[in-house]
């Protein structure tokens, strides 16, 4: 058995910073959204991805990709959002095998009301600590890490900054 490839001191520091960010940031963002609208960060992301889509509609499989979720997790959350009147689901008109999700007018109103505060929170927690070069580095590094995890991830189809 070969010796493990241990992290260098610099890699360890980078890993611990990333791990701490992954642990602390979702809770901080969740707290704001829970307080404002009883939504989780994931709920908000589902509504946001739908609000940005053409005709505010996406196939569930594409919505799962855009939210980095399994179809089962997404179905559970969409059902909850449907019960609150923020999303509807239906069978695709041209392909009965495809289910689509659409953000409703009340869902759009909710996203429009929450977005300014959410962006302020993201800015305060992340981008106010970074200069423009740091933000560009974060985007570049994040894309590299995502590519290693999922070379087909939807974010990689977006133009690089």
C-alpha positions as a Python dict, from the first residue, in 0.01 Angstrom:
ca = {
    (1, 'X'): (0, 0, 0),
    (2, 'X'): (141, 338, -97),
    (3, 'X'): (182, 635, 134),
    (4, 'X'): (-113, 881, 125),
    (5, 'X'): (-57, 1210, -56),
    (6, 'X'): (-83, 1433, 250),
    (7, 'X'): (-182, 1796, 210),
    (8, 'X'): (95, 2052, 218),
    (9, 'X'): (70, 2325, 481),
    (10, 'X'): (-68, 2565, 218),
    (11, 'X'): (-320, 2307, 88),
    (12, 'X'): (-430, 2234, 445),
    (13, 'X'): (-495, 2603, 510),
    (14, 'X'): (-687, 2635, 182),
    (15, 'X'): (-890, 2323, 262),
    (16, 'X'): (-976, 2439, 614),
    (17, 'X'): (-1080, 2782, 484),
    (18, 'X'): (-1303, 2620, 219),
    (19, 'X'): (-1449, 2372, 467),
    (20, 'X'): (-1524, 2650, 717),
    (21, 'X'): (-1688, 2858, 443),
    (22, 'X'): (-1900, 2561, 331),
    (23, 'X'): (-2007, 2506, 691),
    (24, 'X'): (-2071, 2864, 805),
    (25, 'X'): (-2212, 3036, 495),
    (26, 'X'): (-2526, 2827, 433),
    (27, 'X'): (-2643, 2871, 792),
    (28, 'X'): (-2586, 3247, 782),
    (29, 'X'): (-2780, 3278, 454),
    (30, 'X'): (-3051, 3039, 575),
    (31, 'X'): (-3103, 3244, 890),
    (32, 'X'): (-3187, 3559, 698),
    (33, 'X'): (-3430, 3381, 464),
    (34, 'X'): (-3598, 3190, 749),
    (35, 'X'): (-3649, 3513, 937),
    (36, 'X'): (-3788, 3700, 635),
    (37, 'X'): (-4006, 3432, 471),
    (38, 'X'): (-3968, 3092, 638),
    (39, 'X'): (-3762, 2974, 339),
    (40, 'X'): (-3439, 2780, 339),
    (41, 'X'): (-3150, 2882, 116),
    (42, 'X'): (-3236, 2582, -102),
    (43, 'X'): (-3603, 2692, -128),
    (44, 'X'): (-3487, 3038, -230),
    (45, 'X'): (-3246, 2896, -487),
    (46, 'X'): (-3524, 2687, -645),
    (47, 'X'): (-3745, 2996, -678),
    (48, 'X'): (-3453, 3207, -804),
    (49, 'X'): (-3356, 2956, -1073),
    (50, 'X'): (-3716, 2939, -1193),
    (51, 'X'): (-3751, 3318, -1187),
    (52, 'X'): (-3447, 3352, -1417),
    (53, 'X'): (-3565, 3085, -1666),
    (54, 'X'): (-3749, 3153, -1989),
    (55, 'X'): (-4122, 3172, -1913),
    (56, 'X'): (-4026, 3112, -1545),
    (57, 'X'): (-4033, 2737, -1619),
    (58, 'X'): (-3777, 2456, -1620),
    (59, 'X'): (-3796, 2080, -1656),
    (60, 'X'): (-3747, 1924, -1313),
    (61, 'X'): (-3427, 1756, -1433),
    (62, 'X'): (-3278, 2091, -1537),
    (63, 'X'): (-3397, 2254, -1214),
    (64, 'X'): (-3224, 1973, -1022),
    (65, 'X'): (-2903, 2042, -1215),
    (66, 'X'): (-2926, 2418, -1151),
    (67, 'X'): (-2980, 2366, -779),
    (68, 'X'): (-2725, 2082, -752),
    (69, 'X'): (-2993, 1858, -603),
    (70, 'X'): (-3119, 1507, -648),
    (71, 'X'): (-3458, 1475, -815),
    (72, 'X'): (-3603, 1327, -496),
    (73, 'X'): (-3487, 1620, -280),
    (74, 'X'): (-3605, 1868, -541),
    (75, 'X'): (-3946, 1698, -571),
    (76, 'X'): (-3994, 1722, -195),
    (77, 'X'): (-3908, 2093, -190),
    (78, 'X'): (-4115, 2175, -500),
    (79, 'X'): (-4412, 1998, -341),
    (80, 'X'): (-4368, 2215, -30),
    (81, 'X'): (-4339, 2533, -241),
    (82, 'X'): (-4642, 2420, -443),
    (83, 'X'): (-4839, 2388, -120),
    (84, 'X'): (-4750, 2749, -35),
    (85, 'X'): (-4863, 2867, -380),
    (86, 'X'): (-4517, 2965, -506),
    (87, 'X'): (-4468, 2694, -771),
    (88, 'X'): (-4681, 2479, -999),
    (89, 'X'): (-4587, 2152, -1165),
    (90, 'X'): (-4729, 2006, -1483),
    (91, 'X'): (-4651, 1760, -1759),
    (92, 'X'): (-4461, 1912, -2050),
    (93, 'X'): (-4696, 1983, -2343),
    (94, 'X'): (-4466, 1816, -2600),
    (95, 'X'): (-4324, 1530, -2393),
    (96, 'X'): (-4543, 1361, -2133),
    (97, 'X'): (-4234, 1202, -1975),
    (98, 'X'): (-4111, 1546, -1864),
    (99, 'X'): (-4247, 1733, -1563),
    (100, 'X'): (-4190, 2107, -1552),
    (101, 'X'): (-4194, 2349, -1262),
    (102, 'X'): (-4307, 2710, -1294),
    (103, 'X'): (-4278, 2990, -1043),
    (104, 'X'): (-4621, 3150, -988),
    (105, 'X'): (-4698, 3520, -963),
    (106, 'X'): (-4695, 3501, -580),
    (107, 'X'): (-4359, 3319, -604),
    (108, 'X'): (-4222, 3595, -826),
    (109, 'X'): (-4350, 3858, -583),
    (110, 'X'): (-4176, 3674, -299),
    (111, 'X'): (-3845, 3651, -487),
    (112, 'X'): (-3869, 4019, -585),
    (113, 'X'): (-3928, 4112, -221),
    (114, 'X'): (-3649, 3889, -86),
    (115, 'X'): (-3380, 3944, -350),
    (116, 'X'): (-3254, 4286, -233),
    (117, 'X'): (-3206, 4166, 126),
    (118, 'X'): (-3054, 3837, 12),
    (119, 'X'): (-2805, 4016, -212),
    (120, 'X'): (-2721, 4256, 72),
    (121, 'X'): (-2654, 3955, 297),
    (122, 'X'): (-2439, 3781, 33),
    (123, 'X'): (-2247, 4104, -20),
    (124, 'X'): (-2195, 4158, 355),
    (125, 'X'): (-2090, 3799, 422),
    (126, 'X'): (-1873, 3741, 115),
    (127, 'X'): (-1798, 4023, -126),
    (128, 'X'): (-1740, 4306, 120),
    (129, 'X'): (-1436, 4108, 236),
    (130, 'X'): (-1297, 4077, -120),
    (131, 'X'): (-1154, 4316, -375),
    (132, 'X'): (-1225, 4276, -749),
    (133, 'X'): (-919, 4053, -798),
    (134, 'X'): (-1028, 3830, -509),
    (135, 'X'): (-1379, 3797, -657),
    (136, 'X'): (-1232, 3704, -997),
    (137, 'X'): (-1002, 3450, -827),
    (138, 'X'): (-1294, 3304, -632),
    (139, 'X'): (-1494, 3260, -955),
    (140, 'X'): (-1196, 3106, -1136),
    (141, 'X'): (-1112, 2868, -851),
    (142, 'X'): (-1475, 2778, -788),
    (143, 'X'): (-1524, 2683, -1154),
    (144, 'X'): (-1213, 2462, -1142),
    (145, 'X'): (-1338, 2282, -832),
    (146, 'X'): (-1687, 2240, -981),
    (147, 'X'): (-1535, 2104, -1304),
    (148, 'X'): (-1353, 1839, -1100),
    (149, 'X'): (-1674, 1742, -922),
    (150, 'X'): (-1909, 1756, -1221),
    (151, 'X'): (-1767, 1837, -1566),
    (152, 'X'): (-2124, 1879, -1701),
    (153, 'X'): (-2241, 2117, -1426),
    (154, 'X'): (-2468, 2393, -1557),
    (155, 'X'): (-2252, 2672, -1412),
    (156, 'X'): (-1975, 2570, -1652),
    (157, 'X'): (-2210, 2650, -1944),
    (158, 'X'): (-2229, 3009, -1821),
    (159, 'X'): (-1967, 3245, -1966),
    (160, 'X'): (-1661, 3276, -1743),
    (161, 'X'): (-1616, 3619, -1588),
}
